[in-house]
């Protein structure tokens, strides 16, 4: 009977954390989704709406592993800040409940989120990233081939076609920029009419009453036929599936065990494996940072506590993404040290903050 009130309290804290996490996730999605949509439009400008909408979820998946820790941190700060503001934290202390026991529900959530995040980073996200690159390449190539009615502008890679209007499949009063080939220069022409069609992997343009305004070409005939290989009109970067971001952690571990990987690539594999583990393990660190922050700023506004939490996350991600990677790839420090240094420093800072706040 003595443990029932404490168990009830922990269930209460767990519910508060889950609700706050879901609210933070919804709020973050409200901010992130429009940004993802703008990024998708920028990368897939000119494709059909359905192709664009199909790309948005794939692009958003790359942000999940960063959004979940931020939402958890905001949830922890909001929950413990509310406990302090409503004097519930004082009531817990007066009831003789050890302050560190209030962290157990958060630790349970942190462990569950860490396990789920690691599964995404190690198994799902690499495949999703590879599929995203293939989808991007294929969608742009298909949009290039369709030449949807009503469109007066085409731009893929260095190829550019702009016109004043359309007359059926033809572009009227058009400007065409053709990418430079090897040991050549780009060509820019203006024409009264441009008729495009495809022959195999080539884009064929028939320019009527055209003249060159840039480049060595100097058409003088009424009709000038240009054949542009699609490899020139649209030049996506070649996809190398052996890059670390496209491989699961199990695949990289298997390649490292074969001892046939180049030293530079092996270092990248080791760093990627360790970074995925470190990123998944950020939740306990954010718990130790967020709980004392919410309690410490109880006399101020909850907005100040949330802003502080966003500052923690921003500092972590900047150091984690940039500093640790550069240190490891340049050989300044061992790979495990570079991957885990920010986590360890944050964990020590969180433990010190908890000791200062929770011992009161």
Secondary structure, DSSP 4 states (H G I P E B T S, - for coil): -TTHHHHHHHHHHHHHHHHHHHHHHHHHHHHHHHHHHHHHHHHTTTS-HHHHHHHHHHHHHHHHHHHHHHHHHHHHHHHHHHHHHTTHHHHHHHTT--GGGGGHHHHHHHHHHHHHHHHIIIIIHHHHHHHHHHHHHHHHHHHHHH--TT--EEEETTEEEEEEEEETTEEEEEEEEE---TT---EEEEEEEEEEEEETTEEEEEEEEEEEEESS----SSEEEEEEEHHHH--PPPP-TTSGGGS-HHHHHHHHHHT-S-HHHHHHHHHHHHHHHHHHTHHHHHHHHHHHHHHHTTTS-HHHHHHHHHHHHHHHHHIIIIIHHHHHHTTSS-HHHHHHHHHHHHHHHHHHHHHHHHT-
